[in-house]
């Protein structure tokens, strides 16, 4: 319920924010280029050229923040080590090319990109050509395409459930098996960790 409320608030803020932005930006544009006076015609033409960019500006800003900026940051970090502080050059790419799983995934992706769109387009054209020649073509199309929506929904639900279980397992692995109590000795200034045979002296 809390997530639903946050989603509803986000949608309302986004919608009213866009409406407010469009209203105020158009009002400002009309003030800068008024449709009256000796330059009315030139002002109207100039305002009409600028107005579409006002509608595109929010989307362009979001694309810059969520798509363009992460791409440049990712490229920059690819030349750094795991901490993101030390420059390692092309070492990450060399390791990636020499990794067998990466090469296998690239081959699988290429096969998917080449064969799946071609096969789906071919069978879609065949289905369209066949169903257009029969009387009950609309029913046949419905029988062909109806299972796709439940299949996509089921695949999405299965993926979300599988990801959630995997995340829970990883979280469980990260938790310590037993909680150790730290005891500080005031005389020796040392920390003793039960279950371990080592003693670390504090500075």
Beta strands, then each sheet from edge to edge (+ up, - down):
strand 1: 182-185
strand 2: 190-193
strand 3: 199-201
sheet 1: 1+ 2- 3+
end
